[in-house]
């Protein structure tokens, strides 16, 4: 009788251990499948990425990072309503995760044009002590505030980003745009010179240089030089079309 009782107890004790092992296995499968999904997403293989996401969620339906990658994929596929739901689901499961907050902020800014709403999520990411790249969210928050026309917030966030990661070309361009719109032409010119030293030419920077030189010396050598470079490098850009139409502001 004693042996039967002991055997029954030993069997009962093994059940939680087996269940725990199964849970660990499900968690590991979800993590690995999500990492694969992220890798396929980065390579533009969206169909395969979604298959990996589905495998991750079959293993663990409440795995926030899988829903996050799902949101990124659907965003690139321009299925914005589905992407929004995926990000919202990810945040409902891990509201403090800085990467998810950053990605949803990026989505709201760049895909939904909800600039003010995006700042809330960038701010959540920036405040997280576990975030490895707060300067990334500072930069995006500044650029989104600039799109919203909020020059004060734009400058505040971009200066934070510049302090955290000096000489980032996109941050410097954003600060130059803020300075130009504030009427500080000299500061804008200086920032663009810094941007040119650390980044490759982009249409936005060349066009801003054209407009600055147009204010300082219309039709001068500097303006004509930047205009020629803009038309040569980026003939089909919106900036080149604005130049052709004479829309300087």
N, C-alpha and C positions, 0 to 999 in steps of 0.2 A: 504493500500500500504506500509506504514511504517513497519507494522508488518511483511509483506512478505520479505522486504529487510533485516530487523534485523534477521529474521529466517535464511535467506540465508547466511548472514555473519557468524552467529553462527555456522552453519553447515560447512562452509568453514574453520573456525578456528579449528574445531575438527579434520579435516583431518590430519594436521601435527602431532597432538597429538597421533592419532591412529597409524599413520605410525611410529612414534617414539617408541611407545609401542611395536609394532610388531618387530622393529629392536632390541630393548632391549631383547625381548623374544628370537629372533634368536641368539643373542650374548650369552645369558645365556645357551641356549640349546647346542650351539657349545662348550662352556666352559665345561659344565658338561659332555657331551659325550666324550670330549677329556680327561678329568680327569679319566673317566671310562676306556677309551682305554689304558691310561697309566698304570692303576692298573692291567688290564688284561695282558698287555704286561709284567709287572714285574713278574706276576705269570706264564708266559710262555703260556698263552692261546691266541695264536696268531690269530686264526680265529675269536674269539669273539672281540679281540682288533680291528681287521680290520673292523668288522661290526660297532663298535662304532665310528671309524674314519669316515666311510662313512656317518653315521648319523650326525656327527658333520659337515661334509662338505656339506651335503644337507641343513643344517641350515645356514651355512655361508661358501661359497666356498673359500673365501680368508682368512680363519682362519689359521694363520701361525703355531700355536702350534699343530694343527691337522696334518698338513703336516709333522711336525717334528716327531711326534709319528709314523706316517705312515712310515717314513724313518727308524726309529729304528726297527719296526716290520719286514719290508722287508729285512733289513740288517741281522737280526737273521735268516730269512728264506733263506738267501743266494741268494736272488733275487737282486743282487747288482746294476744292471742298474736301476731298478725301485726305489730302495732305494735312489740312487744318484739323480734321478729326484725329488723325494719327498723332500729331503733336499734342493736342489737348489730352488725349489718352495717356501719352507719355508723361505729361506734367501732372496728371491726376495721380499717377503712381509714384512719381519722384519730383515733387514740386520744387525741391531745392537743388536739383542737379544743374550745375552751371552750363554744361554743354547743351542740354536740352533747352534751357532758357535762352541761350545765345541763338540756337538754331531757329527757335520759334520767333524770336525777335527779328532775325534776318529775314525769315519768311514773311512776316507781317510788313516789314519795310519794303522789301524788294519785289515781292509777288502780289501783295495786297494793297500796297501804298498806304498802309495805316501807320504813318510815321510816328505819331504821338503814342499810339498803343505799343509800338515796338520798344519804346524807351523803357517801359516798365520791365520787360523781360531782360533787356540788356543790363539794367540796373540790378536786377536779381542776380544775374551772373557775376557782375563786378563785385557785389557784396560777399560772395561766397569765399570763405577762407580756403576752400579746397580747389579753387579754380586755378589751373596752371597758366592760363593765357588771358588774364583780365584786360590786357592792353588791346586784345582783339575786339572785345565787346565795347571798350571805351571808344575805339576808332569807329566801329559801326554805329554806335549811339550818336557820335558826333556827326557822321555823314548823314544819318537819317534825320537828325534835328536840322541839319542844313537844308535838306530837301523840304522839310516842313516850314522852312523860313524862320526858325527859331535860332537866331544867330548867337544869342548868349549861351544857350545850352550847347550849341554846336561847338563854340570856342572852348567852353569848359571841358567837355568830354575829349575833344581833340588835343587840348593841352595836356590833359592827364595821360592820354595815349602817347604823346610825344615824350613826356617825362619817363614813362615806363619803357618805351622802346624808341630811343632817339633815331632820327634820320630814316623813318619809314616814308617811302615816297608817297603813298596814298594819304597818309596823315598830313604831310606837308602840303600837298595839293589842297586838301580840305581846309587847312588853316589859311592858305593863300586865298581861297575863294571867300572865306569869311572876311578876311582883311579887305579884299576888293569890294565886297558888298557893304562893308562898313565905311568905305571911302578912304581907307588907309592904303594908298597906292604904293608908297615906298615899302611898307611892310609886305604887301603882296608880292612885290617884285623880288624882295630879298628871300622870301620863302620859296618862290619858284626857282630861284637860283640854287638854293639848297636842294630842292626836289630834283633838279636837272643833274646834280652831281651824283645822286644816289639811285636814280631810277631811269628806266628807258623812256623815250619820248612817248607821250600819249596825246590823243587829240584834245582832251579837256585842258591839259596844261598848255599846249601850243596855242589854243584858242584864247585862253586867259592871258597869255603873253601878248597876243595880238591886240586884245582889247586894252591892256595896260599901256602898251606903246602908242596905241591910237589916241588915248587920252593925253599922253605926255607930248607926243610929237607926231601928229597925224600925217601919214604918208611918208614917214621917215624910213631910214635904212633898217632900223631894228624891227619896225612893224612889218615892212615888206619881207624881211628875212624869215620871220616867224610865219607869216602868211604863206610864203612859198613852201616852207617845210610842211605846214599843215596840209596844203593841197597835194603835195607830192606823196607824203606818207599815208594820209588818210583821205583820199579823194571822195570816198562815198560816205563819209561820216556826217552826222548832223551838224557838227561844228563847221565843216567845210561848206555845207549848204548855207549855214548862217553867214559865213564870210562872203560867199558869192552874192547873197541877197543884201549885204550891208547891214545886217541886224547885229549891231555891236552890243546892245543891251536889251 
